[in-house]
Each structure stands twice: as C-alpha cells, then as structure tokens.
Amino acid sequence: MLSVGSEAPNFSLPGVEGGEFDEYSLVDALREDLVVIAFYPADFSPTCTNELCTLQDMDLLNLDADVTLFGISGDSVFSHRRFAEEYDITYPLLADSMGEVAAEYGVCMADWRGHRNVTKSSVFVIDERQRVRYAWSTDDQSVLPDVGEVRAAIDDVRDDRTAVQRYARGHEHLDTGRDRFEAAWSEYEVAAWLGAVEHFDDAVAYFDAAAESFRSAGRFAESARVEHACEAAGDRADEYRQAARWYARSAEYYADEEDELGDEYRADAEGPHEAASTGDELPAPSSLFPEK
C-alpha cells in the first residue's frame, strides 16, 4: 500500500455521478480540491454498502468546496449507476475494471471470494501536490474506516502554497466581478435600469465565487500573513456582493417607477459600496507565494 508522503499515481477512469457517465482524472480533480479515494471490493456487497454509506454520512460533502470524494471498484459503470441509485450515493463511482489503479495503490487482492484482482477496502487522502496525506487499508472487509481519522487528515492539510492558489482564483473572480459592477454602475447612473440589473446580477455571481474561493483559501492557510489576506479579501468580496445585490433591487424598483423603494435600496447599498471601493488594496497573489 502507498505510504503517507508518497506521490499518488494519477489515473483516468470512467465513472458515474448523478446517473451521468463521464471520465474522471485524479490530476484534474486536484486542480480544484483535495481528493479522498475510497476503494471497495464490489457494488451491492453488504460490507461495501456500509463503507460507502459511512463515507457519505461522514459529512464530507459539507466540505464540497475543498474535497472531491471518489469511490472506486472493479464493477462496470452500469453497475455503479444502479448501486448509486439504490443507496443514494451522490459522489462519483469509478470503474477500475482491470484492477490496475488498485494495483498501483497497493490495494489489489489476488483473490477475493473466488474473484481475481479485487480491490481491498481502503481510503487515501491526496493533497493538491499529489501527496498521500492519509492511507488506510484492511484485509478484513468487515472492518470500516475510522471517519474521524479521515476528517482529521483533511483538516490537517495546511499549506500556504495551496491557500495562495485558491486565493488567486478568488482574486480573478473578484476582478471580473468588479468589471461587471463598474459596467452596471455606469448604466445605473444614466437610469438604464434593466441593463444595470443584469450586470449587477452578473457581478453578484462572480463575487459569490470569489468569496467561496477566499474562504477555502483561508481554511488551508498555514501562516498568519496568508490567513489575514484571505480574510480581508473575503470581506471585500462580501461587501461588493451586498452592494451589487441592493443596487440591483434598487434598479428594479426604479424601473417599476417605485422610486421610494428604489431610494431605500440605494441607501442600503451605499455603505458596503463605499467600504469596498475605499478599502486598502488587496495583496496580489504573487506577493503571497511562499519562498521556495
């Protein structure tokens, strides 16, 4: 079995999520999230049902901004689809039909109940540098993983480089949101209400994405400097988002000639707008990268 600290082999496997077939790659997933891999012997076996539902119940999906969870066995994608539908499994189930990925991870059983090349019950946590941060496996398929240990391994991943990568994504979303906001503001000032609403709403979507990226970055921050930058950037995204939402509602009321309500929402928006536009310049992502 792969040891903690070793490099996790990449893979690309067919899989199913939400009833839809697709191809899933470890490297692709790591561009966005940590990855938890849960190998299991077979669909519909009682032990595997317990293991996968335990992982479902461990509330990993509440960390969906940070974690991708893959279940992998040798069953076909068609079997996986039935299995997922039967047990309401919402994360991707991947088909390692030849057992090659399981073998690379050192969790392939030569024989299991008369079947060859079947995966052991095992769990790996992989960080964004493709390093194994947690590894567990058992030859006794009645034993289930300690979900507390899995969660602890995820929580223990603190890395400024990972945090800054997520901060950079947030910074990009924030810049795009501000461009949309400025376009909306130009229309708002000349009473082009419907165009203002559209662009303010577009801005809100980008500010939402920015705020989520900054929050995720903050959870991974290792140093106080990066943590504080993520917190300040998240606050800035929230200020812009609130201003954009209220200006959009104000423009809607003005368009409907309900000027009193339009004035109220404009007054509400002015506070966060001023705070966002007059605050200190946020650090550029390049200034936060730790020295090699």
N, C-alpha and C positions, 0 to 999 in steps of 0.2 A: 504494500500500500504506500502511496505517496506520503512523505513525511511533511510536517509543518515546516514552512520556509522554503520548500522546493517549488520549482516552476510547474504550474498546472498545464498539461498538454492541451493545446487548442483542439477543438472538434467542430464539425459542422454536420448536424443530423436533422433528418426530417422529424417533424413533431406536430402536435395539435394543441390548440388553445381556443376555447370558446367554440369548438366544433369546426374550426377552420385549420386547414393544413398549411404548413409553412416550413422554411428551413431555418434552423437556429444555430448560431455560432457563439462559442464562448467569447472570442475576441470582440465580436460585435456587441454582445451584452455588456462586456466590461468597459466599453466606451461610455456607458451611461451609469452603471450600477456595480455594486458588489454582486457576486453570484454565489448562491447556495445550490449545490448539486446533491440531490437525494437519489442514489442508486437503489433499486429494489428488484427482487428476482422476477416477479411476474404480476400482470394485472389479475385482479379478482381473487388472488390467494388471500386468506384471512390476515396473514402477517403483513403483507404489503398494504392491504387496505388500512390496517391500523397505523402503519408507519406513515403513509402519505396523509391520512387524515390528521394524525398528530401534528405533522408539519403544517398542515392547513390551519389547525387550531392554535398553533403557537403564535398567531397574530403577526407573522412576518409581513403579511400583506398590508398592515398598517404602516410599514416602512417602505411602501412601494416606490417612493422617490429615490430610495437608496439600494434596494435589494431586488434582484431577479432570482426567482426560485425555479429550478429545472428538476423534474422527475425523469429518471432515465431507466429503462429496462430494455430487454430484447424483444418485447412484443411489437407488433405492427402498429402503425398509426391508426388503423381502423379499430384494433382492439383498444388502443389508448382512448380513442374518441368515445367508445361505448363505456369504458371504465370511468372516464371523466364525467360523462353524463349521469351515470349511475350514482356516483358518490360526490357530485357537485364539486369537482376539483377545478379550480379556476386558474391555475398556473400551467405553463406548458409541460406536456409529457412528450419525451423524445424517444425515438426508436433506434436503439443500438443493436440492430438485428444480428450482426456478426460478433457482437461482444468485443469489438476492437477498442472502443473507448474505455470500457470497463477494464480491459487488459492493461491499457496504458496507465490507468489509475491504480492498478494492482488490486482490483476487487472483482476479478472474474473467477468463478468457481468452475473447476474442471468437470464436476458432475454434481447435479442437484436434483434428487428425486427422478433419476434416470434421464435428465436433460443435461446436455453439454453446454459449456460456455455461458453459464447463467451468472448474472451479477449478484454479488453479496449486498445485503443491506448495509449502506454506508452513506456518510454525509461529509461533504467538503465545503468549506467557506473559502472563496477565492477573492482576493482583493484586486484593485484596479491595476496593479503592477503584475498581475497574473501569478501571484504568490499564494501558496496554500497557507491559510491562517488557522484552519481547524481541520482535523481529519479524524474520522471515526468509522470503524467497520466492525462487523461481527460475523462469526461463522454460525452463530445460533440465531436463526431467523425469527425466533420468538422474542428476541431482545430488541427493544426500541431505543432510538437515540434519546439522549438527555437534551430536551429542547432548551433548557436553561443554559447549558453549555454552548449550544449553537448561538443563542441570543447574546451571550457574554462575548463570544468570539467576534460577532458582528459589532457589538458596542465597543470592543477593544481596538477596532481599526481606526486609528487616528494618525493622520498623515497630512502634513501641510501641503505637499505636492498634490495630493488628491483633492484637498479642500480648495486649493487655488484653481485647479482645473474646473471645478464646479462654479467657483466664483467667476471665472472668465466667461462661462456660459451665461451666468446671470447678468454680468456686465454687458454682454452683447444684447441680451433681451431688453435690458434697461435702456440702452442706447436706441434701439429700434422703437421701443415704446415712447421715448421722448420725441423721436421724429414724428411719430403718429400724433402725439399730443400737440406738438407745435403746429402741425397741419390743421388739427381740429381747432386749435385756439385762433388761428388766422380766420377760419370760417366763422367761428363763434363771434369774433369781433365785428364782422360785417353782416351779422344776422343771417348767415347761410345755415339755418338751424339743422336741416336734415343731414347735410354733409358733415356738420360738426358732430352730430350724434354718432354717425357711422365711424368717424375717425377716433372719437373718444372711446367708443366701444372697442375698436381695434387696439387702441393703446392699453386698455384695461387687460386684454388677453396677454399682451407682452409683459405688462407689469406683474400679472399673476405668475407667469413663467419665471420672471426674474426673481420674485420673492421666494418662490419654491427652490430655485437653484441656490440662492443665498442661504436659506435655512439649511438645506442639505450640506452646503459647504461648511457652515458653522458647526454642524454635528461632527464633521471629520477634522476640524481644525485642531492642530496639536499645540501651536504657540498662541499666546495671548494676542500677539500682533495680528495674526490672521483671523483669529476669532473676533476681535473687535472690528476689523474691517468688514467681515461678513455681517455682523450685527448692524453696523451703520448702513451698509448697502441695503440690507433687508428693510430697515426703517425707511430709507429713501424710496424704495420701490413701493412700500405700503402707502407713503404719503402721496406719491404720484397716482397710484391706483385709486385712492379715495377721492382725490381731486378730479380725476377723469370721470369717475362714476357720477359724481354730483354735478359736474358740468354737463354731462350727457343728459341727465334727468332735467336739468335746468333748460337745456336747449329744446328738449321735447315739450316742456310746458310753454316755452316761448312760441314754439311752432303752433301749438294749440291755442295761442292767444290767452294763456292763463299766466299773465305776467307776474302776479303776486307770488305764485308758487315758483315761477322761474327765478324771481329775485331771491326767494328763500334758499333755494338750492345753490344759487350762485354764491350767496354769502357763506354757506356751509363749505363750499369748495375753495374759497379764497384762502382760508387758513392753511390747509395742507399744501395748496399750490405754492404759497409763499415759502413755507418751510422747505419744500422740496427744491425750489428754484434758487433759494438763497443759502442753502447749506454748504458746508465745506465740500470741495471737490473730492470725489471718492478715489482711492488709490487705483492706479492702473494694475491690471492683473500681473503684468510683467514685473512690477515693483515688489510683488509679494512672493514670488517664487523663491523658495529656499536655495541657498548656495549649495552647489553640488559638492 
